[in-house]
Amino acid sequence: MIKNASPRGANTRWFGISIRVPGGPSNRRVFMIRGEEMEHDDRALIEKYGSQDPELGKLMKEHEEFEARIEDLNKRPYLSPEEALERKRLQKQKLSGRDRIEQIVSEYRKREQGE
């Protein structure tokens, strides 16, 4: 599922939702984070460890909350200076959280490959 609701014309892709990507020998499932594909293996690691790792679970929840708030702001035809500043702040927080999520997933990936 890809949402195209932004009046600014940007594609907004929700984290953690699988979409079907046509093409190639068969359709494949991908997961989106910040509009970029997330490897299925990474998503599986998040699902596996998200409930066990409080930091990962918290970061995932925050990421989804930031995305929802940013989407709400993006739907508005005009942002006040305060709203524009809030959107920028949320985008930075979301990106910072995404970077940490990727670090944690990388650690779990290394751990599982070493087993």
Sequence and secondary structure as in RCSB ss.txt:
>XXXX:A:sequence
MIKNASPRGANTRWFGISIRVPGGPSNRRVFMIRGEEMEHDDRALIEKYGSQDPELGKLMKEHEEFEARIEDLNK
RPYLSPEEALERKRLQKQKLSGRDRIEQIVSEYRKREQGE
>XXXX:A:secstr
  B   TT   B  TT EEEE  SSS EEEEEETTEEE HHHHHHHHHHTTT HHHHHHHHHHHHHHHHHHHHHT
SS   HHHHHHHHHHHHHHHHHHHHHHHHHHHHHHHHHH 
